Amino acid sequence: MENIISYFKSKYITMIGFVIPIIAYSMIFLAISQASWFTWQGNALSDLGAHPGTDIIFNTGLMISGILFVIFSIGLLCYFTDILERLGALILIFAGISLFNIGLFPETAGHIHWQVSVMFFVSLPFGVIFVSLANLKKDKSILITGAFVFIASLIIWTFPWHSVGVTNVAIPELLSSLCGVIWVELVAYKIFKTQNT
């Protein structure tokens, strides 16, 4: 058991944090490049997972990213010692599972797709804020960035996008996920730096 925990605490796990957005966004934008019908104003990103020609690219990218995010979050769970940080890591594991399920259950799967999508976009900022609050006295940069991610996510999802001509959720999906990525990259960098000093 100790060997497993040591593995998940290793610097190689933090490297996964750097790789996740590269894979996720590369696959998303590759799918978009193959979808002449896609518009940022009128589509959801998940529409890419329901159309022949883009579905395999998009869904595979999300499932791979989801698996990597779960592994990274397990690494955080093993690395953290504070109860609030560990609770946040557990929520992030759930977010990673939800991300995987978005690809596993595309729009063509029915209502379950909406459910797992909501689970991901809700659990991600809550996992972030729990870990960040635990850093109130330890690392202010993680706290400030986490608070930004949480508040920005609330604003992004409550903003009246229809008032600016946006009729679907591709833009808020991209913006809110980018906020989460900023925080993940910061935490991965901080842990990697600590393990190499």
C-alpha positions as CSV (number, residue, x, y, z in Angstrom):
1,M,0.0,0.0,0.0
2,E,2.8,2.4,0.9
3,N,4.4,1.8,-2.6
4,I,1.1,2.7,-4.3
5,I,0.9,5.9,-2.2
6,S,4.5,6.8,-3.0
7,Y,3.8,6.3,-6.7
8,F,0.8,8.6,-6.7
9,K,2.8,11.2,-4.7
10,S,5.7,11.1,-7.2
11,K,6.7,14.0,-9.5
12,Y,5.5,12.0,-12.5
13,I,1.9,12.3,-11.4
14,T,2.2,16.1,-11.3
15,M,3.5,15.9,-14.9
16,I,0.1,14.5,-15.8
17,G,-1.4,17.8,-14.7
18,F,0.6,19.5,-17.4
19,V,-0.4,17.0,-20.0
20,I,-4.2,17.0,-19.4
21,P,-5.1,20.4,-21.1
22,I,-2.8,19.6,-24.0
23,I,-4.7,16.5,-24.8
24,A,-8.1,17.8,-24.0
25,Y,-7.9,21.0,-26.0
26,S,-6.0,19.5,-28.9
27,M,-8.8,16.9,-29.4
28,I,-11.5,19.5,-29.0
29,F,-10.1,21.9,-31.5
30,L,-9.2,19.0,-33.9
31,A,-12.9,18.1,-33.8
32,I,-13.9,21.7,-34.4
33,S,-11.6,21.8,-37.4
34,Q,-13.5,18.9,-38.8
35,A,-17.0,20.4,-38.2
36,S,-17.9,23.1,-40.7
37,W,-21.3,23.3,-39.1
38,F,-20.0,24.2,-35.7
39,T,-20.4,27.8,-34.4
40,W,-19.4,29.1,-31.0
41,Q,-22.6,31.1,-30.6
42,G,-25.1,28.4,-31.6
43,N,-23.6,25.1,-30.4
44,A,-22.5,23.2,-27.3
45,L,-19.1,21.6,-27.3
46,S,-20.9,18.3,-26.7
47,D,-22.6,18.6,-30.1
48,L,-19.2,17.6,-31.5
49,G,-19.6,14.3,-29.7
50,A,-22.9,13.5,-31.4
51,H,-22.0,14.0,-35.1
52,P,-20.2,11.5,-37.3
53,G,-16.8,12.7,-38.3
54,T,-16.2,14.5,-35.0
55,D,-17.7,12.2,-32.4
56,I,-14.8,9.7,-32.0
57,I,-12.2,12.5,-31.8
58,F,-14.2,14.6,-29.3
59,N,-15.4,11.7,-27.1
60,T,-12.0,9.9,-27.0
61,G,-10.3,13.2,-26.0
62,L,-12.7,13.7,-23.1
63,M,-12.4,10.1,-21.9
64,I,-8.6,10.2,-22.0
65,S,-8.5,13.5,-20.2
66,G,-11.0,12.3,-17.6
67,I,-8.8,9.2,-16.8
68,L,-5.7,11.4,-16.5
69,F,-7.6,13.9,-14.3
70,V,-8.7,11.1,-12.0
71,I,-5.1,9.9,-11.7
72,F,-3.8,13.4,-11.1
73,S,-6.5,14.0,-8.4
74,I,-5.6,10.7,-6.7
75,G,-2.1,12.0,-6.7
76,L,-3.3,15.1,-4.9
77,L,-5.3,13.0,-2.4
78,C,-2.1,11.1,-1.5
79,Y,0.0,14.2,-1.4
80,F,-2.3,16.4,0.7
81,T,-2.4,16.0,4.5
82,D,-5.0,18.7,5.4
83,I,-8.6,17.3,5.7
84,L,-10.0,20.2,3.6
85,E,-7.5,19.6,0.8
86,R,-8.2,15.9,0.8
87,L,-12.0,16.6,0.6
88,G,-11.3,18.9,-2.3
89,A,-9.2,16.1,-4.0
90,L,-12.0,13.6,-3.6
91,I,-14.4,16.1,-5.3
92,L,-11.9,16.5,-8.1
93,I,-11.7,12.7,-8.5
94,F,-15.5,12.9,-8.9
95,A,-15.1,15.7,-11.5
96,G,-12.6,13.6,-13.4
97,I,-15.0,10.6,-13.5
98,S,-17.7,13.0,-14.7
99,L,-15.5,14.3,-17.5
100,F,-14.8,10.7,-18.6
101,N,-18.6,10.1,-18.6
102,I,-19.3,13.1,-20.8
103,G,-17.3,11.3,-23.5
104,L,-18.7,7.9,-22.6
105,F,-22.3,9.1,-22.7
106,P,-22.6,11.7,-25.5
107,E,-25.7,13.6,-26.4
108,T,-27.0,10.7,-28.3
109,A,-27.1,8.7,-25.0
110,G,-30.0,10.9,-23.8
111,H,-30.6,12.7,-20.5
112,I,-27.6,11.1,-18.8
113,H,-25.3,13.3,-20.9
114,W,-26.8,16.4,-19.4
115,Q,-26.5,15.0,-15.9
116,V,-22.8,14.1,-16.1
117,S,-22.0,17.4,-17.8
118,V,-23.7,19.3,-14.9
119,M,-21.8,17.1,-12.4
120,F,-18.5,18.0,-14.0
121,F,-19.0,21.8,-14.3
122,V,-20.4,21.9,-10.7
123,S,-17.9,19.6,-9.0
124,L,-14.8,21.2,-10.6
125,P,-15.0,24.6,-9.0
126,F,-16.1,23.2,-5.7
127,G,-13.1,20.8,-5.6
128,V,-10.9,23.8,-6.5
129,I,-12.3,26.0,-3.7
130,F,-12.0,23.4,-1.0
131,V,-8.3,22.8,-1.8
132,S,-7.7,26.5,-2.1
133,L,-9.3,27.5,1.2
134,A,-7.0,25.0,2.9
135,N,-4.1,27.1,1.6
136,L,-5.3,30.2,3.5
137,K,-2.1,30.2,5.5
138,K,0.2,28.1,3.3
139,D,0.1,29.4,-0.3
140,K,-1.8,32.6,-1.1
141,S,-1.3,32.1,-4.8
142,I,-3.3,28.9,-4.7
143,L,-5.9,30.5,-2.6
144,I,-6.3,33.6,-4.8
145,T,-6.3,31.6,-8.0
146,G,-8.9,29.1,-6.6
147,A,-11.1,32.0,-5.4
148,F,-10.9,33.5,-8.9
149,V,-11.8,30.1,-10.5
150,F,-14.8,29.7,-8.2
151,I,-16.2,33.2,-8.6
152,A,-15.5,33.3,-12.4
153,S,-17.3,30.0,-12.8
154,L,-20.4,31.4,-11.1
155,I,-20.3,34.5,-13.2
156,I,-19.7,32.5,-16.4
157,W,-22.7,30.2,-15.8
158,T,-25.1,33.0,-14.6
159,F,-24.2,35.6,-17.3
160,P,-27.1,36.2,-19.7
161,W,-25.3,35.0,-22.8
162,H,-28.4,35.3,-24.9
163,S,-28.2,39.1,-24.5
164,V,-25.0,39.1,-26.6
165,G,-26.3,36.7,-29.2
166,V,-25.1,33.4,-27.7
167,T,-27.8,30.8,-27.8
168,N,-25.9,27.7,-26.6
169,V,-23.2,26.8,-24.1
170,A,-19.9,26.3,-26.0
171,I,-18.5,29.6,-24.9
172,P,-19.3,29.2,-21.2
173,E,-18.1,25.6,-21.3
174,L,-14.8,26.7,-22.8
175,L,-14.3,29.6,-20.4
176,S,-15.2,27.7,-17.2
177,S,-12.9,24.8,-18.2
178,L,-10.1,27.2,-18.9
179,C,-10.5,28.7,-15.4
180,G,-10.1,25.2,-13.9
181,V,-7.1,24.5,-16.1
182,I,-5.3,27.6,-14.8
183,W,-5.7,26.3,-11.3
184,V,-4.7,22.8,-12.1
185,E,-1.5,24.0,-13.8
186,L,-0.6,26.2,-10.9
187,V,-1.0,23.4,-8.4
188,A,0.9,20.9,-10.5
189,Y,3.7,23.4,-10.9
190,K,3.8,24.1,-7.1
191,I,4.0,20.5,-6.2
192,F,6.5,19.7,-8.9
193,K,8.7,22.6,-7.7
194,T,8.4,21.4,-4.1
195,Q,9.5,17.9,-5.1
196,N,12.5,19.1,-7.0
197,T,14.0,21.5,-4.4
